[in-house]
Amino acid sequence: MTVGELRVWAPDGIPEVVPGDDLVALLVAGLRADAAAVPGHAPADGDVVVVTSKVVSKAEGRVVAADDRERAITDQTVRVVATREHPGGVTRIVENHLGLVMAAAGVDASNTPEGTVLLLPEDPDASARALRAGLVAAFGVRLGVLVTDTAGRPWRQGVTDLAIGAAGVQVLDDLRGQLDTFGRPLTMTVAAVADEIASAAELVKGKASGRPVAVVRGVGHVVTDDDGPGARVLVRTGPDDMFHQGSAEAYAQGWKDALARPER
């Protein structure tokens, strides 16, 4: 590969995952079969293996019975950020137990048997570390692993994949202090590298193609020797969270605070 080149592909042949499956074994078999069909696809130093959280959740038994998806969302909610009524019901943007702010707390009712829903992995960073350890042991090369999920973004239509678990990947690239092409110092730029890789991988995985895994080659400069801090550091919390509430929630809180003030 040349400098500035990126290759992304989604191996075929990963079977339907069910609770209790050895996901490492399934990934190793799938990657080996892909390499046999396309020799250039053999796992190489610096590759990042990107795995959709759906298959991680299935393997880890995060499939739960839920006749009412709304109840499952409530159970996974730590904090309601925003709600909006629409003809089909109410959309809830909430913070879940992982600290992620997502629609429906990341609870997924697609590609799972009727009457069940999928919860996100209990600890996506730990899942990524386990997958990375197994893949590195199998292939003997330095790899990164991302566990991804789909989410919307404020002020932007549509959804995209982002990293919710990471191992062996520098998830943030802090460019502050470096000079731009005109010699001026950068003061604000911190690139969310893991999310960028996750989005690139989603272009070849898709939502209905039966390809839950992708390999990204050309980002070896962000693949690390150790597992690193994981994707949790990507979550904006505390004083950095400038959008702690939705408009309706902020209005309600302001009204409540005003009523609580003693009359002058």
C-alpha positions as a Markdown table, in Angstrom:
| # | Residue | x | y | z |
|---|---|---|---|---|
| 1 | Met | 0.0 | 0.0 | 0.0 |
| 2 | Thr | 1.1 | 3.6 | -0.6 |
| 3 | Val | 1.0 | 6.5 | 1.8 |
| 4 | Gly | -2.5 | 7.9 | 2.1 |
| 5 | Glu | -4.3 | 4.7 | 0.9 |
| 6 | Leu | -7.0 | 2.9 | 2.8 |
| 7 | Arg | -8.5 | -0.5 | 2.1 |
| 8 | Val | -11.7 | -1.8 | 3.7 |
| 9 | Trp | -13.4 | -5.1 | 3.1 |
| 10 | Ala | -16.1 | -7.3 | 4.8 |
| 11 | Pro | -15.3 | -11.0 | 4.8 |
| 12 | Asp | -18.2 | -13.3 | 3.8 |
| 13 | Gly | -19.1 | -16.5 | 5.6 |
| 14 | Ile | -19.5 | -15.3 | 9.2 |
| 15 | Pro | -22.4 | -17.5 | 10.3 |
| 16 | Glu | -25.4 | -16.4 | 12.4 |
| 17 | Val | -24.2 | -16.0 | 15.9 |
| 18 | Val | -26.2 | -17.4 | 18.8 |
| 19 | Pro | -25.8 | -17.1 | 22.6 |
| 20 | Gly | -22.8 | -19.1 | 23.8 |
| 21 | Asp | -20.9 | -19.1 | 20.5 |
| 22 | Asp | -17.2 | -18.7 | 20.6 |
| 23 | Leu | -17.0 | -15.5 | 18.7 |
| 24 | Val | -13.2 | -15.5 | 18.5 |
| 25 | Ala | -13.3 | -18.9 | 16.8 |
| 26 | Leu | -16.0 | -17.8 | 14.4 |
| 27 | Leu | -13.9 | -14.7 | 13.5 |
| 28 | Val | -10.7 | -16.6 | 13.1 |
| 29 | Ala | -12.5 | -19.2 | 10.8 |
| 30 | Gly | -14.1 | -16.4 | 8.8 |
| 31 | Leu | -10.9 | -14.4 | 8.3 |
| 32 | Arg | -8.9 | -17.5 | 7.4 |
| 33 | Ala | -11.5 | -18.5 | 4.8 |
| 34 | Asp | -11.5 | -15.0 | 3.4 |
| 35 | Ala | -7.7 | -15.1 | 3.2 |
| 36 | Ala | -7.8 | -18.4 | 1.4 |
| 37 | Ala | -10.1 | -16.9 | -1.2 |
| 38 | Val | -8.2 | -13.6 | -1.5 |
| 39 | Pro | -4.6 | -14.1 | -0.4 |
| 40 | Gly | -4.1 | -10.3 | 0.0 |
| 41 | His | -6.7 | -10.4 | 2.8 |
| 42 | Ala | -4.6 | -12.4 | 5.2 |
| 43 | Pro | -4.5 | -10.5 | 8.5 |
| 44 | Ala | -1.4 | -8.2 | 8.5 |
| 45 | Asp | 0.4 | -6.0 | 11.1 |
| 46 | Gly | -1.6 | -2.8 | 11.7 |
| 47 | Asp | -5.0 | -4.1 | 10.5 |
| 48 | Val | -8.1 | -3.1 | 12.5 |
| 49 | Val | -10.9 | -5.7 | 12.8 |
| 50 | Val | -14.2 | -4.0 | 13.2 |
| 51 | Val | -17.1 | -6.0 | 14.7 |
| 52 | Thr | -20.7 | -4.9 | 15.0 |
| 53 | Ser | -21.9 | -4.9 | 18.5 |
| 54 | Lys | -24.9 | -7.0 | 17.5 |
| 55 | Val | -22.9 | -10.2 | 17.1 |
| 56 | Val | -20.9 | -9.5 | 20.3 |
| 57 | Ser | -24.2 | -9.1 | 22.2 |
| 58 | Lys | -25.6 | -12.3 | 20.7 |
| 59 | Ala | -22.5 | -14.3 | 21.6 |
| 60 | Glu | -22.5 | -12.9 | 25.1 |
| 61 | Gly | -26.1 | -13.8 | 25.7 |
| 62 | Arg | -27.5 | -10.2 | 25.7 |
| 63 | Val | -30.7 | -11.4 | 24.0 |
| 64 | Val | -33.6 | -10.8 | 26.4 |
| 65 | Ala | -37.3 | -11.5 | 26.2 |
| 66 | Ala | -39.2 | -8.3 | 25.8 |
| 67 | Asp | -42.8 | -8.1 | 24.6 |
| 68 | Asp | -42.5 | -4.4 | 25.2 |
| 69 | Arg | -39.3 | -2.8 | 23.8 |
| 70 | Glu | -40.1 | 0.4 | 25.7 |
| 71 | Arg | -39.8 | -1.4 | 29.0 |
| 72 | Ala | -36.4 | -2.7 | 28.0 |
| 73 | Ile | -35.3 | 0.8 | 27.1 |
| 74 | Thr | -36.5 | 2.1 | 30.5 |
| 75 | Asp | -34.5 | -0.7 | 32.2 |
| 76 | Gln | -31.3 | 0.4 | 30.4 |
| 77 | Thr | -31.8 | 4.1 | 31.0 |
| 78 | Val | -29.8 | 6.1 | 33.5 |
| 79 | Arg | -30.8 | 9.5 | 32.4 |
| 80 | Val | -33.4 | 10.9 | 30.0 |
| 81 | Val | -31.7 | 13.5 | 27.8 |
| 82 | Ala | -34.6 | 14.4 | 25.4 |
| 83 | Thr | -38.0 | 13.1 | 24.3 |
| 84 | Arg | -40.0 | 13.9 | 21.3 |
| 85 | Glu | -43.5 | 12.8 | 20.4 |
| 86 | His | -44.3 | 11.9 | 16.8 |
| 87 | Pro | -47.2 | 10.0 | 15.1 |
| 88 | Gly | -45.5 | 6.7 | 15.7 |
| 89 | Gly | -45.0 | 7.2 | 19.4 |
| 90 | Val | -42.2 | 8.9 | 21.4 |
| 91 | Thr | -38.5 | 8.9 | 20.6 |
| 92 | Arg | -36.3 | 8.8 | 23.7 |
| 93 | Ile | -32.7 | 10.0 | 23.7 |
| 94 | Val | -31.2 | 8.6 | 26.9 |
| 95 | Glu | -27.9 | 7.9 | 28.6 |
| 96 | Asn | -27.5 | 4.2 | 29.2 |
| 97 | His | -25.5 | 2.2 | 31.7 |
| 98 | Leu | -22.3 | 2.6 | 29.5 |
| 99 | Gly | -22.5 | 6.3 | 29.6 |
| 100 | Leu | -23.5 | 6.4 | 25.9 |
| 101 | Val | -26.2 | 8.9 | 24.9 |
| 102 | Met | -28.3 | 7.2 | 22.2 |
| 103 | Ala | -31.8 | 6.8 | 20.9 |
| 104 | Ala | -33.6 | 3.9 | 22.7 |
| 105 | Ala | -30.6 | 3.3 | 25.0 |
| 106 | Gly | -29.1 | 1.2 | 22.2 |
| 107 | Val | -31.8 | -1.5 | 22.6 |
| 108 | Asp | -32.2 | -3.2 | 19.2 |
| 109 | Ala | -35.2 | -5.1 | 18.0 |
| 110 | Ser | -33.9 | -5.9 | 14.5 |
| 111 | Asn | -32.2 | -9.1 | 13.4 |
| 112 | Thr | -33.3 | -10.9 | 16.6 |
| 113 | Pro | -36.1 | -13.4 | 17.1 |
| 114 | Glu | -39.7 | -12.1 | 17.6 |
| 115 | Gly | -40.4 | -11.2 | 21.2 |
| 116 | Thr | -36.8 | -10.5 | 22.0 |
| 117 | Val | -34.5 | -7.5 | 21.9 |
| 118 | Leu | -30.7 | -7.1 | 21.9 |
| 119 | Leu | -29.0 | -5.1 | 24.6 |
| 120 | Leu | -25.5 | -3.7 | 24.0 |
| 121 | Pro | -22.6 | -5.6 | 25.4 |
| 122 | Glu | -22.2 | -5.2 | 29.1 |
| 123 | Asp | -18.6 | -3.9 | 28.7 |
| 124 | Pro | -17.7 | -3.3 | 25.1 |
| 125 | Asp | -14.1 | -2.4 | 25.9 |
| 126 | Ala | -13.7 | -5.7 | 27.7 |
| 127 | Ser | -15.3 | -7.5 | 24.7 |
| 128 | Ala | -12.8 | -5.8 | 22.3 |
| 129 | Arg | -9.9 | -6.7 | 24.5 |
| 130 | Ala | -11.0 | -10.4 | 24.6 |
| 131 | Leu | -11.5 | -10.5 | 20.8 |
| 132 | Arg | -8.1 | -8.8 | 20.2 |
| 133 | Ala | -6.3 | -11.3 | 22.4 |
| 134 | Gly | -7.8 | -14.2 | 20.6 |
| 135 | Leu | -7.1 | -12.8 | 17.1 |
| 136 | Val | -3.6 | -11.8 | 17.9 |
| 137 | Ala | -2.9 | -15.3 | 19.3 |
| 138 | Ala | -4.4 | -16.9 | 16.2 |
| 139 | Phe | -2.6 | -14.8 | 13.6 |
| 140 | Gly | 0.5 | -13.7 | 15.3 |
| 141 | Val | 0.3 | -10.1 | 14.0 |
| 142 | Arg | -0.4 | -6.7 | 15.7 |
| 143 | Leu | -4.1 | -6.0 | 15.3 |
| 144 | Gly | -6.6 | -3.5 | 16.7 |
| 145 | Val | -10.2 | -4.3 | 17.4 |
| 146 | Leu | -13.3 | -2.0 | 17.5 |
| 147 | Val | -16.8 | -2.9 | 18.6 |
| 148 | Thr | -19.3 | -0.6 | 16.9 |
| 149 | Asp | -22.9 | 0.4 | 17.0 |
| 150 | Thr | -25.1 | 2.8 | 15.0 |
| 151 | Ala | -26.2 | 6.2 | 16.4 |
| 152 | Gly | -27.6 | 9.4 | 15.2 |
| 153 | Arg | -25.9 | 12.8 | 15.8 |
| 154 | Pro | -27.2 | 16.2 | 16.8 |
| 155 | Trp | -27.9 | 18.5 | 13.9 |
| 156 | Arg | -27.2 | 15.8 | 11.3 |
| 157 | Gln | -29.7 | 13.6 | 9.4 |
| 158 | Gly | -29.1 | 9.9 | 9.2 |
| 159 | Val | -27.1 | 7.5 | 11.4 |
| 160 | Thr | -23.5 | 6.3 | 11.3 |
| 161 | Asp | -21.5 | 3.7 | 13.1 |
| 162 | Leu | -19.3 | 4.7 | 16.0 |
| 163 | Ala | -16.9 | 2.9 | 18.3 |
| 164 | Ile | -18.3 | 1.8 | 21.6 |
| 165 | Gly | -15.5 | -0.7 | 22.4 |
| 166 | Ala | -11.8 | -0.5 | 21.5 |
| 167 | Ala | -8.6 | -2.4 | 22.1 |
| 168 | Gly | -5.2 | -1.8 | 20.5 |
| 169 | Val | -6.4 | 1.4 | 18.8 |
| 170 | Gln | -5.5 | 5.0 | 19.6 |
| 171 | Val | -9.1 | 6.2 | 19.7 |
| 172 | Leu | -8.3 | 9.9 | 19.7 |
| 173 | Asp | -5.6 | 11.8 | 17.8 |
| 174 | Asp | -4.8 | 15.0 | 19.6 |
| 175 | Leu | -3.4 | 17.5 | 17.0 |
| 176 | Arg | -3.4 | 20.5 | 19.3 |
| 177 | Gly | -0.1 | 22.2 | 19.2 |
| 178 | Gln | 0.8 | 21.0 | 15.7 |
| 179 | Leu | 1.0 | 23.5 | 12.9 |
| 180 | Asp | -1.4 | 23.8 | 10.0 |
| 181 | Thr | -0.2 | 24.2 | 6.4 |
| 182 | Phe | 0.2 | 27.9 | 6.9 |
| 183 | Gly | 2.3 | 27.5 | 10.1 |
| 184 | Arg | -0.5 | 28.4 | 12.5 |
| 185 | Pro | -0.8 | 26.2 | 15.7 |
| 186 | Leu | -3.9 | 24.0 | 15.9 |
| 187 | Thr | -5.7 | 24.7 | 19.2 |
| 188 | Met | -8.9 | 22.7 | 19.0 |
| 189 | Thr | -8.5 | 19.7 | 16.7 |
| 190 | Val | -8.8 | 16.2 | 18.4 |
| 191 | Ala | -9.8 | 13.7 | 15.8 |
| 192 | Ala | -12.1 | 10.8 | 16.8 |
| 193 | Val | -10.1 | 8.2 | 14.9 |
| 194 | Ala | -11.9 | 5.2 | 16.2 |
| 195 | Asp | -15.3 | 6.6 | 15.1 |
| 196 | Glu | -13.8 | 7.5 | 11.7 |
| 197 | Ile | -12.6 | 3.9 | 11.3 |
| 198 | Ala | -16.0 | 2.5 | 12.4 |
| 199 | Ser | -17.8 | 4.6 | 9.8 |
| 200 | Ala | -15.5 | 3.5 | 7.1 |
| 201 | Ala | -16.1 | -0.1 | 8.0 |
| 202 | Glu | -19.9 | 0.3 | 8.0 |
| 203 | Leu | -19.7 | 1.3 | 4.3 |
| 204 | Val | -18.8 | -2.3 | 3.4 |
| 205 | Lys | -20.6 | -4.1 | 6.2 |
| 206 | Gly | -24.1 | -2.6 | 5.8 |
| 207 | Lys | -27.2 | -3.4 | 7.8 |
| 208 | Ala | -28.7 | -6.3 | 5.9 |
| 209 | Ser | -25.8 | -7.9 | 4.1 |
| 210 | Gly | -25.0 | -10.6 | 6.7 |
| 211 | Arg | -21.4 | -9.3 | 7.0 |
| 212 | Pro | -21.0 | -8.1 | 10.6 |
| 213 | Val | -17.2 | -7.8 | 10.4 |
| 214 | Ala | -14.8 | -5.6 | 8.4 |
| 215 | Val | -11.1 | -5.2 | 8.1 |
| 216 | Val | -9.6 | -1.8 | 7.8 |
| 217 | Arg | -6.0 | -1.6 | 6.4 |
| 218 | Gly | -3.9 | 1.6 | 6.2 |
| 219 | Val | -4.4 | 2.9 | 9.7 |
| 220 | Gly | -1.5 | 1.0 | 11.3 |
| 221 | His | -0.2 | 4.3 | 12.7 |
| 222 | Val | -3.1 | 4.2 | 15.3 |
| 223 | Val | -2.7 | 0.6 | 16.2 |
| 224 | Thr | -1.0 | 0.3 | 19.5 |
| 225 | Asp | 1.0 | -2.5 | 21.2 |
| 226 | Asp | -1.2 | -2.4 | 24.3 |
| 227 | Asp | -4.9 | -2.4 | 24.6 |
| 228 | Gly | -5.1 | 1.2 | 25.5 |
| 229 | Pro | -7.9 | 3.0 | 27.4 |
| 230 | Gly | -10.7 | 1.8 | 25.2 |
| 231 | Ala | -13.6 | 3.7 | 23.6 |
| 232 | Arg | -15.0 | 4.9 | 26.9 |
| 233 | Val | -12.7 | 8.0 | 26.7 |
| 234 | Leu | -14.7 | 9.1 | 23.6 |
| 235 | Val | -17.7 | 9.8 | 25.7 |
| 236 | Arg | -18.2 | 13.5 | 26.5 |
| 237 | Thr | -19.3 | 13.8 | 30.1 |
| 238 | Gly | -19.3 | 16.3 | 33.0 |
| 239 | Pro | -18.5 | 20.0 | 32.3 |
| 240 | Asp | -17.7 | 19.1 | 28.6 |
| 241 | Asp | -21.3 | 18.0 | 28.0 |
| 242 | Met | -22.9 | 21.2 | 26.7 |
| 243 | Phe | -26.1 | 19.5 | 25.8 |
| 244 | His | -27.0 | 17.7 | 29.0 |
| 245 | Gln | -30.8 | 18.1 | 28.4 |
| 246 | Gly | -33.2 | 18.4 | 25.5 |
| 247 | Ser | -35.3 | 21.5 | 25.0 |
| 248 | Ala | -38.4 | 20.1 | 26.7 |
| 249 | Glu | -36.5 | 18.8 | 29.6 |
| 250 | Ala | -34.5 | 22.0 | 30.1 |
| 251 | Tyr | -37.8 | 24.0 | 30.0 |
| 252 | Ala | -39.4 | 21.7 | 32.6 |
| 253 | Gln | -36.4 | 22.0 | 34.9 |
| 254 | Gly | -36.3 | 25.7 | 34.6 |
| 255 | Trp | -40.0 | 25.9 | 35.5 |
| 256 | Lys | -39.5 | 23.6 | 38.4 |
| 257 | Asp | -36.5 | 25.7 | 39.7 |
| 258 | Ala | -38.5 | 28.8 | 39.3 |
| 259 | Leu | -41.4 | 27.4 | 41.4 |
| 260 | Ala | -39.0 | 26.3 | 44.1 |
| 261 | Arg | -37.6 | 29.8 | 44.6 |
| 262 | Pro | -39.0 | 31.6 | 47.6 |
| 263 | Glu | -41.1 | 34.7 | 46.9 |
| 264 | Arg | -39.4 | 38.0 | 47.3 |
